[in-house]
Amino acid sequence: MDKNLEILNKLLINNSPLIGDNFFNSIVKELNNLIGADYTFIGKFIKERKIKTLAICSSNELLENIVYELNDTPCANVSLGNVCVYPHDIVNKFPQDYLLKEMDIEGYAGVPLLNSKKVPIGVFVALFKKCISNSSFITLSLNLFAQKAANEIERIEIENELINKNKKLKEEVAARKKAEINLRSTNRRLRKAENLARLGNWENNLIDNTLIWSDEVFIIFGEIPQSFEPTYDKFREYIHPEDIEYLEQTYFDSIKNHKEYFVTHRIINSIGKVCYVEERGKTIYDEKSNPITTFGTVLDVTEKHTYQDKILGVYLSALVHDIGKIGIRIDLLEQVTPLTEDEFDEIKKHSQFGFEIFSNVEFPWPIKKIILQHHENNDGSGYPFGLKGYELLEESKIIRICDTFEAVINDRPYRKALGLDKAIDILENGSGSLYDKKIISVLLGLIKSGEYDFKKAPEHIRI
């Protein structure tokens, strides 16, 4: 699971700078390979209950985009905002969908693309010529990219709308000085739309000290849209006290040096929740290089920050999960004959020893608890306390499963490696009893996808 999340996280980061067709083409190809689909595509809803594909991939090749009707297709269900998975027999379930039959499709997975108002605007779909066996991993992968795809579609629509507004402004107010500022505002928004998946935007007029927020900015700060007139002093009230100096220094340096403004910082919203946001902006200057207005965007990245932080905690815990074995006699750890009950009881103490080693160390992650729990089982048959699944941290469950997998496919002092097939059997047989079902499903999906050759390079997955 840890490796799987790491791969998905890298895909998200690698695709972040891309926009437009390059972005859509890249993510359908990446996911087509990752989840082992025969076809993956992103589609946008257009008039008359139809879908226009923005990118289609099959066998790592991009295909020509098409337009097709929604009626009597599984995508019609997704268009209602539902995540739909049909592991097999999709043709018989939707006999009127001629494309499924022509492409010889057996399994279907689709997730909706929701705009900033949570309205479905398209679909992200994976098609399989064989039955789907790893639906959890597939839907997780599709969902992780769905919002970025929806943001990009919305960004393009906004860009086109802004282009039209810019044209109208040139025609209607070309003779007025204020039109020059408005035109710069529109151009700034265009550049912003090209580089960011838009969430909220703001304008800070440095001449008359007025501040304008879009509705989304109010929402990020936990306020009702346009419920008050924003000011810079009001904005400072939301900034985390520890981040105010850094944020203002970054902003004022950007104005002074004629550079774009970019900063990630914390805010405390109206209900007291700490959130992470990314702000980007660019200042417009007059002919004498005096700053006039800063146009910017704000994007809520709380979920991304929390997700990445949790991955780091799992990774660090995995590195030290067996540190307690330094308190176990070396002859027991290297013993090639079967352990007696007393000897095994001695080895089982390493979880407690590891916890005690870090007893006076404070981590921002629950590393000590993970070390203590990494041999507990879902059904309560593990050690040292016999805890059950609902009592265990998700991170502990991940390391428990990966620890078992690594042990089976590698040599041990008392036996040779048992191989990948044996590891799969052990994980499948223990799913739901010893091991968490959801985590097992994701790991097995990654193994069976063939994305990684564990037999040739088991050291790449060792914890």
ZAMARGU-4260 file (C-alpha; in steps of 0.2 Angstrom, whole numbers, plus 5000, padded with zeros to 4 digits):
<rodrens>
0) 5000/5000/5000 | 5014/5012/5005 | 5023/5009/4988 | 5006/5010/4979 | 5002/5027/4987
5) 5020/5033/4983 | 5017/5029/4965 | 5001/5038/4964 | 5008/5053/4973 | 5023/5054/4961
10) 5010/5054/4946 | 5000/5068/4954 | 5016/5079/4957 | 5023/5075/4939 | 5007/5080/4930
15) 5004/5096/4941 | 5014/5108/4929 | 5004/5101/4913 | 4989/5110/4906 | 4976/5107/4892
20) 4978/5092/4880 | 4996/5088/4887 | 4988/5086/4904 | 4973/5075/4899 | 4984/5064/4887
25) 4997/5062/4901 | 4986/5056/4915 | 4976/5044/4904 | 4992/5036/4898 | 4999/5035/4916
30) 4983/5027/4923 | 4981/5015/4908 | 4998/5008/4913 | 4996/5009/4932 | 4979/5000/4933
35) 4981/4988/4918 | 4966/4994/4909 | 4963/4991/4890 | 4956/5008/4888 | 4956/5024/4898
40) 4947/5040/4893 | 4942/5057/4900 | 4925/5064/4893 | 4917/5080/4894 | 4898/5082/4894
45) 4891/5092/4879 | 4874/5097/4873 | 4860/5084/4869 | 4866/5071/4882 | 4882/5068/4873
50) 4900/5065/4879 | 4915/5072/4869 | 4931/5063/4874 | 4946/5074/4878 | 4959/5060/4878
55) 4958/5041/4875 | 4972/5029/4878 | 4974/5010/4873 | 4990/5000/4875 | 5000/5016/4879
60) 4994/5024/4863 | 4983/5039/4861 | 4968/5037/4850 | 4957/5049/4840 | 4944/5058/4851
65) 4925/5054/4848 | 4908/5060/4852 | 4894/5048/4858 | 4877/5048/4866 | 4875/5045/4885
70) 4858/5036/4884 | 4859/5017/4888 | 4877/5018/4893 | 4885/5015/4910 | 4892/5033/4908
75) 4874/5039/4910 | 4874/5033/4928 | 4891/5041/4931 | 4884/5058/4924 | 4872/5058/4939
80) 4887/5060/4951 | 4889/5041/4955 | 4905/5031/4955 | 4901/5015/4945 | 4910/4999/4944
85) 4904/4984/4934 | 4918/4970/4936 | 4911/4959/4923 | 4897/4956/4910 | 4895/4975/4906
90) 4889/4971/4888 | 4874/4961/4894 | 4870/4975/4907 | 4870/4988/4893 | 4865/4979/4877
95) 4862/4996/4868 | 4879/5002/4870 | 4887/4997/4854 | 4904/5003/4858 | 4906/4991/4872
100) 4902/4977/4861 | 4913/4983/4847 | 4928/4984/4859 | 4924/4968/4867 | 4923/4975/4885
105) 4920/4965/4900 | 4923/4976/4915 | 4919/4995/4917 | 4925/5008/4931 | 4920/5026/4930
110) 4920/5041/4941 | 4912/5058/4939 | 4921/5074/4936 | 4914/5087/4948 | 4916/5106/4945
115) 4919/5118/4960 | 4900/5118/4963 | 4900/5099/4964 | 4890/5097/4948 | 4896/5083/4936
120) 4904/5090/4920 | 4912/5074/4914 | 4918/5056/4917 | 4935/5047/4920 | 4933/5029/4914
125) 4943/5013/4913 | 4938/4999/4902 | 4944/4981/4903 | 4943/4966/4891 | 4944/4955/4906
130) 4935/4954/4923 | 4940/4968/4936 | 4949/4960/4951 | 4956/4976/4959 | 4941/4988/4959
135) 4947/4997/4975 | 4964/5001/4968 | 4956/5006/4951 | 4943/5018/4959 | 4956/5025/4971
140) 4967/5029/4956 | 4953/5037/4946 | 4947/5047/4960 | 4964/5054/4964 | 4965/5062/4947
145) 4947/5065/4944 | 4946/5082/4953 | 4962/5088/4944 | 4954/5084/4927 | 4938/5093/4932
150) 4948/5108/4938 | 4957/5108/4921 | 4941/5107/4911 | 4934/5121/4922 | 4950/5131/4920
155) 4949/5130/4901 | 4931/5135/4901 | 4935/5150/4912 | 4950/5154/4900 | 4938/5154/4885
160) 4925/5165/4894 | 4939/5177/4899 | 4945/5178/4881 | 4928/5183/4876 | 4926/5196/4890
165) 4943/5203/4885 | 4938/5206/4867 | 4922/5214/4873 | 4932/5226/4885 | 4943/5231/4870
170) 4928/5235/4860 | 4918/5245/4873 | 4930/5254/4884 | 4946/5256/4873 | 4946/5275/4875
175) 4945/5275/4894 | 4960/5274/4906 | 4951/5262/4917 | 4949/5250/4903 | 4968/5248/4903
180) 4968/5242/4921 | 4953/5231/4917 | 4962/5224/4902 | 4977/5220/4913 | 4965/5211/4925
185) 4958/5200/4912 | 4976/5196/4905 | 4981/5192/4922 | 4966/5180/4924 | 4970/5172/4908
190) 4988/5169/4913 | 4982/5162/4929 | 4970/5151/4920 | 4984/5144/4910 | 4995/5139/4925
195) 4983/5135/4939 | 4968/5124/4942 | 4957/5138/4947 | 4949/5138/4965 | 4948/5156/4971
200) 4954/5173/4965 | 4958/5190/4972 | 4963/5207/4967 | 4972/5219/4979 | 4972/5237/4973
205) 4988/5245/4980 | 4982/5263/4975 | 4966/5264/4985 | 4969/5248/4997 | 4954/5239/4991
210) 4953/5220/4991 | 4941/5209/4980 | 4938/5191/4984 | 4929/5178/4973 | 4915/5168/4981
215) 4928/5153/4982 | 4940/5163/4993 | 4926/5166/5006 | 4922/5148/5006 | 4940/5143/5009
220) 4940/5154/5024 | 4924/5147/5030 | 4913/5162/5027 | 4897/5165/5017 | 4902/5172/5000
225) 4901/5191/4999 | 4895/5192/5017 | 4907/5206/5021 | 4919/5218/5012 | 4936/5211/5013
230) 4951/5221/5018 | 4969/5217/5020 | 4968/5218/5039 | 4953/5206/5039 | 4964/5194/5028
235) 4978/5195/5041 | 4965/5189/5054 | 4964/5172/5045 | 4983/5169/5043 | 4991/5157/5056
240) 5001/5168/5068 | 5017/5159/5065 | 5015/5162/5046 | 5011/5180/5045 | 5029/5187/5045
245) 5035/5174/5031 | 5019/5178/5020 | 5021/5197/5021 | 5040/5196/5018 | 5037/5185/5003
250) 5023/5196/4996 | 5032/5213/4998 | 5048/5205/4991 | 5039/5200/4975 | 5032/5218/4973
255) 5049/5225/4976 | 5058/5213/4964 | 5045/5213/4950 | 5043/5194/4952 | 5028/5182/4953
260) 5021/5179/4971 | 5020/5161/4977 | 5018/5155/4995 | 5011/5140/5004 | 5005/5145/5022
265) 4992/5140/5035 | 4976/5149/5039 | 4963/5147/5053 | 4946/5147/5046 | 4930/5154/5054
270) 4927/5138/5063 | 4945/5137/5070 | 4951/5123/5058 | 4969/5125/5052 | 4970/5123/5033
275) 4984/5124/5021 | 4983/5135/5006 | 4994/5140/4991 | 4994/5158/4985 | 5000/5164/4968
280) 5000/5182/4962 | 5007/5194/4950 | 5008/5213/4952 | 5004/5225/4938 | 5015/5242/4937
285) 5012/5258/4929 | 5024/5266/4916 | 5035/5272/4931 | 5036/5255/4939 | 5025/5260/4953
290) 5014/5245/4958 | 4996/5247/4955 | 4987/5230/4958 | 4991/5212/4962 | 4980/5199/4954
295) 4981/5182/4963 | 4973/5165/4966 | 4971/5154/4982 | 4970/5135/4982 | 4965/5124/4997
300) 4979/5111/4998 | 4974/5104/5015 | 4970/5087/5009 | 4986/5085/4999 | 4997/5091/5013
305) 4989/5079/5026 | 4990/5065/5013 | 5008/5068/5010 | 5012/5070/5028 | 5004/5053/5032
310) 5014/5044/5018 | 5030/5051/5026 | 5025/5045/5043 | 5022/5027/5037 | 5039/5028/5028
315) 5049/5033/5043 | 5039/5021/5054 | 5044/5007/5042 | 5062/5011/5043 | 5063/5008/5062
320) 5048/4996/5065 | 5060/4982/5070 | 5073/4992/5079 | 5068/4983/5095 | 5077/4968/5089
325) 5093/4975/5095 | 5086/4970/5112 | 5085/4952/5107 | 5099/4939/5108 | 5108/4938/5091
330) 5108/4919/5092 | 5089/4919/5092 | 5087/4930/5077 | 5099/4920/5067 | 5093/4903/5073
335) 5091/4891/5058 | 5081/4877/5068 | 5063/4880/5074 | 5060/4891/5089 | 5053/4884/5105
340) 5038/4892/5113 | 5049/4901/5125 | 5061/4907/5112 | 5047/4914/5101 | 5040/4923/5117
345) 5057/4931/5119 | 5057/4937/5101 | 5040/4944/5102 | 5046/4956/5115 | 5055/4967/5101
350) 5039/4977/5098 | 5038/4983/5116 | 5057/4986/5116 | 5056/4996/5100 | 5042/5007/5108
355) 5053/5009/5124 | 5068/5015/5114 | 5058/5030/5108 | 5049/5033/5124 | 5057/5050/5127
360) 5057/5055/5108 | 5042/5066/5102 | 5037/5063/5084 | 5024/5073/5073 | 5018/5055/5068
365) 5012/5041/5079 | 5029/5031/5076 | 5030/5024/5093 | 5012/5017/5092 | 5015/5010/5075
370) 5031/5000/5081 | 5021/4993/5096 | 5006/4988/5085 | 5015/4981/5069 | 5013/4963/5074
375) 4994/4965/5079 | 4982/4956/5068 | 4965/4961/5062 | 4956/4947/5072 | 4965/4950/5088
380) 4977/4935/5087 | 4993/4946/5086 | 5005/4952/5099 | 5009/4960/5111 | 4991/4965/5116
385) 4980/4955/5105 | 4972/4971/5098 | 4958/4970/5085 | 4957/4979/5068 | 4946/4994/5075
390) 4959/4997/5088 | 4974/4998/5076 | 4981/5013/5067 | 4979/5011/5048 | 4998/5014/5047
395) 5001/4999/5058 | 4990/4988/5047 | 5000/4993/5032 | 5017/4989/5039 | 5010/4972/5046
400) 5005/4967/5029 | 5021/4973/5020 | 5032/4965/5033 | 5024/4949/5030 | 5025/4951/5011
405) 5044/4955/5012 | 5047/4941/5024 | 5039/4928/5012 | 5048/4933/4996 | 5065/4934/5004
410) 5077/4922/5012 | 5077/4920/5031 | 5090/4912/5042 | 5079/4896/5044 | 5073/4895/5026
415) 5075/4901/5008 | 5063/4913/5000 | 5045/4906/4997 | 5042/4916/4981 | 5029/4928/4975
420) 5015/4916/4972 | 5016/4909/4990 | 5016/4927/4996 | 5000/4931/4986 | 4992/4915/4994
425) 4996/4920/5011 | 4990/4937/5009 | 4973/4931/5001 | 4971/4918/5014 | 4974/4930/5028
430) 4963/4944/5021 | 4949/4949/5033 | 4956/4939/5047 | 4974/4943/5050 | 4975/4957/5038
435) 4965/4972/5033 | 4954/4968/5017 | 4956/4985/5009 | 4975/4986/5011 | 4977/4968/5005
440) 4966/4972/4990 | 4977/4987/4985 | 4993/4978/4987 | 4987/4963/4978 | 4981/4974/4964
445) 4998/4982/4962 | 5007/4965/4962 | 4995/4957/4950 | 4995/4972/4938 | 5013/4967/4933
450) 5019/4985/4936 | 5033/4979/4947 | 5044/4963/4945 | 5045/4958/4963 | 5054/4942/4958
455) 5068/4951/4950 | 5070/4965/4962 | 5063/4961/4979 | 5075/4974/4987 | 5065/4988/4979
460) 5050/4984/4990 | 5059/4980/5006 | 5053/4990/5021
</rodrens>
